[in-house]
């Protein structure tokens, strides 16, 4: 969970996944569900086809 601060207007989360390792892929998919439940939006990829790309949330 991020820390709330009155001067903070943007929250950035950088998350990485190694799709070659099934356990890491599953953990990543669970984290994405958590991000979605907090109304975070994924930018610049966020799927298996964007392998090797950095993904920004929001």
Secondary structure, DSSP 8 states (H G I E B T S, - for coil): -----TT-----EE----TTSHHHHHHHHHHHHHHHHTT--EES--SGGGTTS--EE-
